Amino acid sequence: MKRTRCLTLCGALSALTVAVLYLGSLVEVLDLVTALVGACLVAMAVIEMGRVWALGMLTATSLLALLLLPNKFVGLTYCLMALCTLLKSIWERLSPALSWLGKYLSFNLLYAATLAVSLFVLGMELDTLVVFGVQIPPYVVILALVLAGNLLYLLCDVALTRLIAVYYARYHARVARWLK
């Protein structure tokens, strides 16, 4: 594929990603959904242009999201999910057991970094949570966040794998023909 077409597609996908993330930043109910849609666009970039172009797209959209979005949580979540999507293309070349181990290890390291940035840079506060009159200490809240994050990652990874299979079956040939 020619570099001009790669650059054009990368720019279009970047603009679409930032627009989708901005929508998620404005409508807070859609914050996780838009971050996952942005990660799917990174997966499309990996499929069509390769990891180098996808990394450039990820870097550009992450910086734009963290600088321009009013709700920084959406940008930070996108950075986590898109980087996991990019690493997914590397880990899935190994055996299934090593692939899952590598994906979960990299996800948990990135998730710990995301929680640290949320707590110490963005100023997210973890006070004692009160649910139905019962006080839950902050360390239990963090443990619940980690468990929920791992469950969400499992669901997203399986869904993304199936979505990539559908993309290959239905759309990859059309897009590849256009990009030649």
C-alpha positions in Angstrom: 0.0 0.0 0.0 1.3 3.5 -0.8 2.3 5.8 2.0 -0.1 8.5 0.9 -3.1 6.2 1.2 -1.9 5.0 4.6 -1.5 8.5 5.8 -5.0 9.4 4.4 -6.7 6.5 6.1 -4.7 7.1 9.3 -5.8 10.7 9.4 -9.4 9.9 8.7 -9.5 7.2 11.4 -7.8 9.6 13.8 -10.4 12.3 13.1 -13.2 9.8 13.5 -11.7 8.5 16.7 -11.4 11.9 18.3 -15.0 12.8 17.2 -16.3 9.6 18.8 -14.4 10.2 22.0 -15.6 13.8 22.1 -19.2 12.5 21.9 -18.4 10.2 24.8 -17.0 13.0 26.8 -20.1 15.1 26.3 -22.6 12.3 27.0 -21.1 10.6 30.1 -23.3 7.5 29.7 -21.4 6.7 26.5 -17.8 7.1 27.9 -16.8 3.4 28.0 -18.6 2.6 24.7 -16.9 5.4 22.8 -13.5 4.3 24.2 -14.2 0.8 22.9 -15.3 2.1 19.5 -12.0 4.0 19.3 -10.1 0.9 20.2 -11.9 -0.9 17.4 -10.8 1.8 15.0 -7.2 1.1 16.2 -7.8 -2.6 15.4 -8.9 -1.6 11.9 -5.7 0.4 11.5 -3.6 -2.6 12.6 -5.4 -4.8 10.1 -5.2 -2.5 7.2 -1.9 -0.6 7.7 0.2 -2.5 10.2 1.3 -1.9 13.7 3.6 1.1 13.0 0.8 3.2 11.4 -1.6 2.1 14.1 0.9 3.2 16.8 1.2 6.6 15.2 -2.6 6.9 15.1 -2.8 5.8 18.7 -0.2 8.3 19.8 -1.9 11.2 17.9 -5.4 10.4 19.0 -4.3 9.8 22.6 -2.6 13.2 22.8 -5.5 14.9 21.2 -8.0 13.2 23.5 -6.1 14.1 26.6 -5.6 17.7 25.5 -9.0 18.5 24.0 -11.6 16.4 25.7 -13.5 18.0 28.6 -13.8 14.7 30.4 -10.2 13.3 30.7 -11.5 9.9 31.9 -12.7 9.1 28.4 -9.3 9.8 26.9 -7.5 7.8 29.6 -9.8 4.9 29.1 -9.3 5.1 25.3 -5.5 5.1 25.8 -5.8 1.9 27.9 -8.1 0.0 25.6 -6.4 1.1 22.4 -3.0 0.1 23.7 -4.3 -3.2 24.8 -5.8 -3.6 21.3 -2.4 -2.9 19.7 -0.7 -5.3 22.1 -3.4 -7.9 21.3 -2.0 -8.1 17.7 1.4 -9.0 19.1 0.4 -11.4 21.8 -2.0 -13.5 19.6 0.9 -14.7 17.5 1.9 -17.0 20.4 0.2 -20.1 21.7 -3.2 -19.6 23.3 -1.9 -20.0 26.9 1.0 -17.6 26.4 -1.3 -15.3 24.6 -3.8 -15.0 27.4 -1.0 -14.7 30.0 0.7 -11.9 28.1 -2.6 -10.1 27.4 -3.7 -10.2 31.0 -0.2 -9.3 32.3 0.0 -6.3 30.0 -3.6 -5.3 30.7 -3.0 -5.4 34.5 0.2 -3.3 34.2 -1.5 -0.7 32.0 -4.6 -0.8 34.3 -2.5 -0.2 37.4 -0.8 2.7 35.6 -4.2 4.1 34.6 -5.5 3.9 38.1 -2.3 5.6 39.4 -2.7 8.4 36.9 -6.4 8.8 37.8 -5.6 9.0 41.5 -2.5 11.0 41.5 -2.6 13.2 38.4 -6.3 13.7 37.6 -7.2 13.9 41.3 -9.8 11.1 41.5 -10.7 10.6 45.1 -11.4 7.2 46.7 -13.3 8.0 49.8 -15.1 5.5 51.9 -18.0 4.3 49.8 -21.4 3.9 51.5 -23.7 1.3 49.9 -27.1 0.6 51.6 -25.8 2.1 54.8 -22.7 -0.1 54.9 -19.3 1.6 54.7 -16.8 0.1 52.3 -13.1 1.1 52.8 -11.1 2.5 49.8 -8.9 -0.6 49.4 -12.0 -2.8 48.9 -13.1 -0.2 46.2 -9.8 -0.5 44.5 -10.0 -4.3 44.6 -13.5 -4.2 43.1 -12.2 -1.9 40.4 -9.4 -4.3 39.5 -11.8 -7.3 39.4 -14.4 -5.4 37.4 -11.6 -4.2 35.0 -10.4 -7.7 34.4 -13.9 -9.0 33.7 -14.5 -6.1 31.3 -11.3 -6.8 29.6 -12.2 -10.5 29.1 -15.5 -9.5 27.6 -14.0 -6.8 25.4 -11.2 -9.1 24.2 -13.6 -11.9 23.2 -16.0 -9.4 21.5 -13.1 -7.7 19.7 -11.8 -11.1 18.4 -15.3 -11.9 17.0 -15.6 -8.4 15.5 -12.3 -8.7 13.8 -13.4 -12.1 12.3 -16.6 -10.4 11.0 -14.5 -7.5 9.6 -12.2 -9.9 7.8 -15.0 -11.9 6.4 -17.1 -9.0 5.1 -15.1 -5.8 4.7 -11.4 -6.4 4.6 -11.4 -7.4 0.9 -13.3 -4.2 0.0 -11.1 -1.9 2.0 -7.9 -3.6 0.8 -9.0 -3.2 -2.8 -9.6 0.5 -2.2 -6.2 0.9 -0.6 -4.2 -0.7 -3.4 
